[in-house]
Amino acid sequence: MKKTYTPGTFIEIDDLYGNRKISMVAKDGITFWDAVSVDSVTPIIIHPVFNPVELGSLMDFVQKHKAEAVLAAVAAFFKRKLDDSLESDPIYLMRIIWAFVSIKNPPYESDVSDSNIEDAIAMAQEQNRNVMELHEFTVQFVNKEWGAA
């Protein structure tokens, strides 16, 4: 029987660029989404080849890593910039928090400078770009191989 994951939670998986990335488990518990825009991407099966690691919900992850100060600082940073993109994209927010925790060591309270937040944002944006590039390649392949419009 296939392993199922809790829908709406996050997983860390290998990407095709030799890195790790954050994705969201779909409703069926066996596929993941790389973006919240369902028009832009297709869900992909969570296969053992991706070496999936369950991260839980955003709050599970934040509490496990004692990163409450990071979450608060990231939210304040976006509010100061008048950027509401976090409100509509929970995957992007999780990628930022995951990136910050990946590049800094606890306790995080002393590391929540704008510069460090910007570094984590850059890492999350790179994941977003890679995801969209991969999905564009997939569409091109499908169109070429099967003549889809």
ChimeraX attribute file (.defattr): number of C-alpha atoms within 10 A of each C-alpha:
attribute: neighborCount
match mode: 1-to-1
recipient: residues
	/A:1	3
	/A:2	9
	/A:3	9
	/A:4	12
	/A:5	21
	/A:6	17
	/A:7	17
	/A:8	20
	/A:9	21
	/A:10	28
	/A:11	21
	/A:12	19
	/A:13	20
	/A:14	16
	/A:15	16
	/A:16	12
	/A:17	11
	/A:18	7
	/A:19	9
	/A:20	15
	/A:21	25
	/A:22	29
	/A:23	26
	/A:24	27
	/A:25	26
	/A:26	21
	/A:27	14
	/A:28	12
	/A:29	18
	/A:30	18
	/A:31	19
	/A:32	25
	/A:33	23
	/A:34	25
	/A:35	21
	/A:36	15
	/A:37	11
	/A:38	10
	/A:39	7
	/A:40	13
	/A:41	18
	/A:42	16
	/A:43	15
	/A:44	13
	/A:45	14
	/A:46	22
	/A:47	14
	/A:48	12
	/A:49	8
	/A:50	15
	/A:51	14
	/A:52	18
	/A:53	13
	/A:54	16
	/A:55	20
	/A:56	20
	/A:57	17
	/A:58	20
	/A:59	14
	/A:60	13
	/A:61	20
	/A:62	20
	/A:63	11
	/A:64	12
	/A:65	15
	/A:66	16
	/A:67	21
	/A:68	17
	/A:69	16
	/A:70	24
	/A:71	20
	/A:72	11
	/A:73	18
	/A:74	25
	/A:75	17
	/A:76	12
	/A:77	17
	/A:78	14
	/A:79	13
	/A:80	9
	/A:81	9
	/A:82	9
	/A:83	11
	/A:84	11
	/A:85	12
	/A:86	16
	/A:87	10
	/A:88	11
	/A:89	13
	/A:90	17
	/A:91	23
	/A:92	23
	/A:93	20
	/A:94	24
	/A:95	25
	/A:96	27
	/A:97	23
	/A:98	24
	/A:99	21
	/A:100	26
	/A:101	19
	/A:102	10
	/A:103	11
	/A:104	13
	/A:105	10
	/A:106	11
	/A:107	12
	/A:108	17
	/A:109	13
	/A:110	9
	/A:111	17
	/A:112	19
	/A:113	15
	/A:114	12
	/A:115	10
	/A:116	15
	/A:117	21
	/A:118	16
	/A:119	16
	/A:120	23
	/A:121	20
	/A:122	14
	/A:123	19
	/A:124	24
	/A:125	15
	/A:126	14
	/A:127	24
	/A:128	18
	/A:129	12
	/A:130	17
	/A:131	21
	/A:132	16
	/A:133	12
	/A:134	15
	/A:135	16
	/A:136	14
	/A:137	11
	/A:138	14
	/A:139	17
	/A:140	15
	/A:141	13
	/A:142	13
	/A:143	12
	/A:144	11
	/A:145	9
	/A:146	9
	/A:147	9
	/A:148	10
	/A:149	8
